[in-house]
Amino acid sequence: MLPYFAAAGHNLYLKSAYVYLQQMHGLSRTNPAINEALMSGFHVMRRSDRFWSGLSSDLIIEQVLMRCIKTTGGLTRGRGMTDAQRSLWILSMPQCIQMNEAMQQVTGVNFETSEQHKEMCIPRKVRDTKDTTTFLDFLGERSPFSIDKNLRNIETGATGDSNVNSDNALVIGHNIISSMEGKCIDEFVFKRKNQVTTLSSKLNIKVDNEEISVDPQLLFQRLVTTANTMFPDVSQVFKYELSAVPAALFEPSGLMRQAQKSTLADEIWNTGSCVFSDDLGTDVRHVIDGGSLIQRIPWKKGATFAEICQLYIDHINNRYPIPIIVFDGYGSGPTTKDHVHERRSKGVTGTHISFKDSTPFKSKKEIFLANGENKQNFINMLCNKMDNEGFISLQAAADADVLIASTAVRYASCYPTVVVGEDTDVLILLLFHAEENSKPLVFQSDKIRKSKVWDIKKTKELLGNEIVDLLPFIHAITGCDTTSRLYGIGKKEGLKRLRENAFFRELASVFLKQDATSDDVIQSGQSALVILYGGETGESLDQLRYRKFNHKVLTNSLSCVHVQSLPPTSEAASQHCKRAYYQIQEWTNDSVHMLSPSDWGWVLQGTSLCPIRTILPPAPDNLLHVIRCKCKSGCDTRRCTCRKNGLDCSSACSECKGLNCSNCKVLEIHEDEDDSDI
């Protein structure tokens, strides 16, 4: 374990275990009697003399020693953590046990347990079987033995870049241990750059060129508390996020906040009568969202792929006389939807399966389709069979929303057309691209119950051309598949501002210009965000951020200010606005291929496009230096930077990790009756 302790940065564990092994290696010379007892089978620690009571040393330390240290009467309750105090406390434990037994005899109250081991009872066996099944099912969906050469988290699906080297932990750990040999234990300093770089390092912050991981809300509270004593003008600090990620735009995991797209459709529907109530006639064209169609039909395990394809053909034949099916494309390289695919997969990657018409389906539909190559091959097979059936099938290079809308508008110029789908993106694009002199154009869901039937032309007249032309802006700036949702700002608020504020509409129109510069987009986007967050004219996002913070402190005395409730900084908002512009151009501009995602808020990492969160550090360097201490003793003096600034030590601290010092937060430990001593 020593190399892995070293590689993972568990420095105190490494030092303690290293010294312990040295002492045990010389035990035959220093204490022959104890060495003989250990070699005779007394190396297992026991809390009683019963069978099955042997426990490992780490469990004994956690269940007995550490629990006693941190509960009432323990050392962390103001008694101090010096060597003398620790020795006195530990050596007094045997005497306390004798007093405890004497009190039991006097009071006639004894603590006894059954001889039957708890793990042998039927409920435990049932629970163990259930847990084993859950574990096997998890591995079945997220096989660690895929052909993917990138390091990835099999639970979340997050992939590591070239800097991640956790697979080389053993070698890295041995190198660290080699550098310790012959050094004084109290003087040896561990360097973070020598340890492994993990997947979570993507969200770490850098202090003294070392990456540390700390909870975003904890980091925000510590930085704000410290800034009040270090900066004469605290407002200047709020141009930094004061968090590992821009919390108003990103979740603590680093993923963009998921957009609630349907709320925009609901708000438009509630504006007035948008329902289609006329007769379409018989010569109707149905443009079908292929992605929604694939998810609509359940797959039966054991059926062949030819039979599964026939289910889709029968479904279409029974409902749509003249169908045009439009599918997404997969495997065409990095796209701006890589981020949302990672979220939707939830770590499920799916094994690549070679199949043909007669191949029986033996997996789960969700797992099979989680593999992009499987999905593309199935779409190819389904398209071939649909073409043979006389259907018209189309496939986009990547996302099919624009192709669905443009196909529907083209057919609507000659025939009444119905678009069948679920995606709000398609609705917005139909409203934007629809022509006034076209035949009836309808958007509806494939669901039978509670299905809304949209009259696109009527809805467009209801909203007005000026509002309709700016709907892509509202949809993108408040969150869609490729942009972040603004925490606390809904699409309803955005649509309201669009209707009532002429200056807001003027700012939004910049995003529709094909020749807009990056500076124009950033300036207009930041001003629009100030309006959305209720700012004043001429106020910057950073100024608004500081003012909002002060307002929340004064009016919300019962709870802390959450970092995500503040507007994003100007730098984070700049990247968000650039991503919104790129998405709007994809929706509205045929020559969007002339734009590069790398110039508009995206960066290529490995084989995927990832959003640029911000280009500034989380906080000023001099402020980051005081959010953690490097104490090698008990953090019980004013030399501890955490104690000096009125902060508890935390996991960011280099040595104590907020666990083994006198300045850490004391935890109340309540015993669970089900986990009582055996």
C-alpha positions, 0 to 999 in steps of 0.5 A: 500500500505504501506506493499508493499512499504516496502517489495519492497524496496520503502523506500522513498515512505514508509517513506513519506506515513507513515508520511502523514497517521500520519498527516492525522489521526490527521487532525481533531485535528490539522486543523479542517477546512481542515478536514471538507472540505476533508470529504465533498468531496474535497479530490480529486485533480483537475487541473481545475473545469471541470467534469472528471478532478479529478486525484489521488495524485500520478498523480498530483505529477508526472504530475505537481510537478515532471515535473516542478522540472525536467524541465527548471526553476526546482530545479534540474537545479542547484537551489539546493534541501535544505528544504528552497529552496524547500519551497520557490519554492513550495510556489511561484507556486501560484504566478507564476500561476497568472502571467501566467494567466495575460500574457494570458490576455495581449497577448490574447492567451488562453489555452482551451480544449473541454468539451468532455472527451478524453476517450469518443471519438471513437479512444480511445474506439477502442484503449481500445478494442484492448488493452483489447483483447491483455490483454485477449489473453496474459492471455489465453496463459499464465494462472496464474492459472496453477497447477505448484507450483513454482513461475514463471513470466507468461511473460518470463516463468522464475521460482523462486527458494526456496529463492524467497518469493515475494508471502509473500510480505504482511507479510514481509511488515507488519514486516518491518513497525512494526520495524519502530514504535517508531523510528526516521524517519531520523535515521531508516535504511532499510535492504535489507535482510528484504525485499522480494527476487524477480525473478530478484534477480537471476541477482542482484549483492551483495554489503554489503550482500545486493542484488541490481539490476543495468543495466549491461552496467551502472555497467561496466562503473561505475566500470571501471571509479572508478577502474582507481582511486582506483587500481595501476594496472587496468588490475587486475580488468579485471579478473572480469566480471565487470557486473552482468552476463558474457556479452559476453556469456549471455544476460542481462536477464540471458539467454545464448546468442542464437546461430546462428547454421545455419551459420555453415551449410552455411559456409560448403555449400559455401566451395565447391560442397556439393550437391547430384546429383546421383540417389538414386534408389527405395529402399530408407530409409527416417529417419525423424526428428519428432520434425521438422515434428510436427512443419511442419503440421498446426492444424485446430481448431475443428479437432479431435486429430485422424484427426490431427494424420491422417494429419501426416500419409497422409503427410508421405505416400505421400512423403516417401515410407519407413519412420523411424520417430525419436521423442524427449522425454519429461518429463524424468527429468532435461536436459541441454536443459531446458534453451533453452526450456525456451527461446523458450516458451517465457513464454507460458506454456500451460495448461495440457489437457487430450485428446483422439482420439475423443477429438476436438482440441480447442486451439492454436498449439503453446500453446498446445505444450508448455506444455511438458506433452501435447507434450509427450502424443501427440507423444505417440498417434502419434507413436501408429498410425504410428506403426499401419500404418506400419511405424517405430517410435523411441523415444529418452529419451531426445534430438533426434539428436544423435538417428537420426544420429545413425539410419541414419548411421545404415540404410546407411550401407545397403540402400541408406538413406535420413535424413529429417530435419532442424537442423544443429546439425543433419548435424554435427552429420551425417558428424561426424558419417558417414562411408566411405564405406556406401551407399549414405547418404543424408541430406535434408530439408522438405521444397519444395522451396530453399531446400539444398540436402546434399551429406554427403559422398561428403561433408566429403571428401571435408572437410577432416577427420581431420576437420570433426572430429573437427566440433562438437568442433567448433559447441559447442564452438561457440554456440549451443542449450546448449552453449552460442554464443560468442558475436562478434565471428561467426562460420565462424571465428571458421571454418577458424581457424580450417582450418588454425591453427594447434595448434587450431586443437590440442587444439580442439582435447582435447574435443573429448577425453572421459577421458579428465579431467576438468583441461585439458578441461579448459586449452585447451578451454581458449587457443582456445578462445584466438585464436578465439578472436585474442589473442597472443600466451601465452596470457591469456583471462584476459590479452586479455580482458584488451588489447581489452578494451584499444584498443577500448578506443583508436580507438572508441572515439565516443561511449562507450565500450560495455561490451559484446564486450570484451572476457569473463573472465577466470572463465566464459570461464571455465564454458563455456568450460565445458558445451561445453565438456559435449555437445560434449561427448553427441554427440560423446560418447556412455557412456556419461551417466557416466558424470554428468552435475553438474560437467560440468558447470550446476547446478540443480535449482528446477526441471531444469538444469541452466548454471553456469555463473561464480563463481567470484563476478562481481568486487572486494568487495572494488570496489563494495562498491563505485558504490552506495551511501547511502545518506539520504539527497540530495547527494549535498556534497562530502560525496556522494560516487557517486559524489566523484567518478565523477558518477551520482547517479543511481538505485543502490543507496540505498536511492535516487535510482538516482531519488530524489537527486541533483546528478542524471541525468537530463531528458528532458521532452517533452510534447506530444500534444495528452496528453495535459491538459484536 
